[in-house]
Amino acid sequence: MLRLKNKVALITGGGGGIGRATAERFAQEGAKVIIAEIDPEVGEAAAESARSFGKDSGGDAYFIRTDVSDEDSVKSVIAKTLERFNQLNILHNNAGGSTLNDGPVTDAPIEEFWRCIKLDLFGTFLCSKYGIPEIARSGGGSVINMASNVALMALPGRDCYTAAKGGVASMTRSMAAEYAADKIRVNAIAPSTTLSDRVKKLLEASPEIKAVSETHLLGLGLPIHIADLAVYLGSDESAITTGQVIPVDSGVTIV
Ligand SMILES: NC(=O)c1ccc[n+]([C@@H]2O[C@H](COP(=O)([O-])OP(=O)(O)OC[C@H]3O[C@@H](n4cnc5c(N)ncnc54)[C@H](O)[C@@H]3O)[C@@H](O)[C@H]2O)c1
């Protein structure tokens, strides 16, 4: 049975590691996927790959260039999604990520703080602001935010990113309470170190991330591990799961 048949999903940052794996899994489960990505090269490549995953399931994928931190760009991708499919059932607020410019509050550049807030937190806010009314009009559905293990545990040297992801986790709970009446579930996934290409580079250069990576009980995560939870959260199987920040973290938050 196809788990996302007849569903339309918008995945931000869907050209990269976790977002691309999620686009592929969604298409494989029969969803029509919009990859809302800032980088056309990776966006087009991810859409092509997701289409091939959907070839036996009726799944499909399209890239639309989007900057999640720009209001007009977000309004435009939502409008184009509705023009094409006339519905929106799943919004995956995935675009985000930390950089090597991060640090403790006393050292971190102010620009890096605002970069994280603008991309991870404001991007989630903006896409939800314009996406949720369309999910409600489509009869309900699922918002899947992207938190991080840093929203659940202390990780030294990442205070800008931690602030943004803590905001995402809090906003997930309040949005879940607000939009339940519209039959919209809102959850967040909290991955720990997951081997996207970006994070492979961070690992090589960051002693803090390397140190925490060594405490993972079952090895480091792969994008597919996160994508598989996103399939559950996007599907009707998660009918009464809402307001949760769900770790997919190889046990790192319990040791
Ligand atoms: N990989 C990890 O270890 C890890 C751990 C915890 C949380 N996360 C979170 O998971 C999400 C995905 O992480 P990833 O490692 O796959 O990242 P990634 O860098 O591989 O992919 C992110 C994608 O987002 C795109 N993007 C960047 N800015 C954008 C913008 N303004 N508008 C639209 N798209 C934009 C990038 O071009 C890229 O394709 C992020 O929110 C990240 O914070 C990742």
PDBQT file of the ligand as one rigid body, heavy atoms in Angstrom, charges set to zero:
ROOT
HETATM    1  N1  LIG A 301      22.623  16.746   8.866  1.00  0.00    +0.000 N 
HETATM    2  C1  LIG A 301      22.592  16.853  10.191  1.00  0.00    +0.000 C 
HETATM    3  O1  LIG A 301      23.483  16.363  10.909  1.00  0.00    +0.000 OA
HETATM    4  C2  LIG A 301      21.444  17.554  10.866  1.00  0.00    +0.000 A 
HETATM    5  C3  LIG A 301      21.287  17.410  12.256  1.00  0.00    +0.000 A 
HETATM    6  C4  LIG A 301      20.225  18.062  12.885  1.00  0.00    +0.000 A 
HETATM    7  C5  LIG A 301      19.349  18.829  12.145  1.00  0.00    +0.000 A 
HETATM    8  N2  LIG A 301      19.552  18.950  10.798  1.00  0.00    +0.000 N 
HETATM    9  C6  LIG A 301      18.642  19.812  10.059  1.00  0.00    +0.000 C 
HETATM   10  O2  LIG A 301      18.122  19.108   8.948  1.00  0.00    +0.000 OA
HETATM   11  C7  LIG A 301      17.899  20.017   7.866  1.00  0.00    +0.000 C 
HETATM   12  C8  LIG A 301      18.605  19.520   6.615  1.00  0.00    +0.000 C 
HETATM   13  O3  LIG A 301      19.987  19.348   6.904  1.00  0.00    +0.000 OA
HETATM   14  P1  LIG A 301      21.006  18.749   5.819  1.00  0.00    +0.000 P 
HETATM   15  O4  LIG A 301      22.198  18.301   6.566  1.00  0.00    +0.000 OA
HETATM   16  O5  LIG A 301      20.302  17.825   4.907  1.00  0.00    +0.000 OA
HETATM   17  O6  LIG A 301      21.388  20.104   5.047  1.00  0.00    +0.000 OA
HETATM   18  P2  LIG A 301      21.944  20.334   3.563  1.00  0.00    +0.000 P 
HETATM   19  O7  LIG A 301      22.808  21.548   3.656  1.00  0.00    +0.000 OA
HETATM   20  O8  LIG A 301      22.519  19.083   3.003  1.00  0.00    +0.000 OA
HETATM   21  O9  LIG A 301      20.622  20.682   2.758  1.00  0.00    +0.000 OA
HETATM   22  C9  LIG A 301      19.914  21.864   3.002  1.00  0.00    +0.000 C 
HETATM   23  C10 LIG A 301      19.384  22.392   1.687  1.00  0.00    +0.000 C 
HETATM   24  O10 LIG A 301      18.720  23.635   1.947  1.00  0.00    +0.000 OA
HETATM   25  C11 LIG A 301      19.027  24.533   0.892  1.00  0.00    +0.000 C 
HETATM   26  N3  LIG A 301      18.839  25.930   1.345  1.00  0.00    +0.000 N 
HETATM   27  C12 LIG A 301      19.730  26.693   2.038  1.00  0.00    +0.000 A 
HETATM   28  N4  LIG A 301      19.214  27.911   2.234  1.00  0.00    +0.000 NA
HETATM   29  C13 LIG A 301      17.974  27.915   1.691  1.00  0.00    +0.000 A 
HETATM   30  C14 LIG A 301      16.952  28.895   1.580  1.00  0.00    +0.000 A 
HETATM   31  N5  LIG A 301      17.126  30.126   2.089  1.00  0.00    +0.000 N 
HETATM   32  N6  LIG A 301      15.806  28.565   0.953  1.00  0.00    +0.000 NA
HETATM   33  C15 LIG A 301      15.630  27.314   0.426  1.00  0.00    +0.000 A 
HETATM   34  N7  LIG A 301      16.578  26.356   0.490  1.00  0.00    +0.000 NA
HETATM   35  C16 LIG A 301      17.734  26.649   1.114  1.00  0.00    +0.000 A 
HETATM   36  C17 LIG A 301      20.467  24.214   0.540  1.00  0.00    +0.000 C 
HETATM   37  O11 LIG A 301      20.817  24.686  -0.759  1.00  0.00    +0.000 OA
HETATM   38  C18 LIG A 301      20.485  22.699   0.662  1.00  0.00    +0.000 C 
HETATM   39  O12 LIG A 301      20.182  22.061  -0.571  1.00  0.00    +0.000 OA
HETATM   40  C19 LIG A 301      18.366  21.388   8.373  1.00  0.00    +0.000 C 
HETATM   41  O13 LIG A 301      17.263  22.096   8.913  1.00  0.00    +0.000 OA
HETATM   42  C20 LIG A 301      19.331  21.033   9.482  1.00  0.00    +0.000 C 
HETATM   43  O14 LIG A 301      19.471  22.064  10.438  1.00  0.00    +0.000 OA
HETATM   44  C21 LIG A 301      20.568  18.338  10.154  1.00  0.00    +0.000 A 
ENDROOT
TORSDOF 0
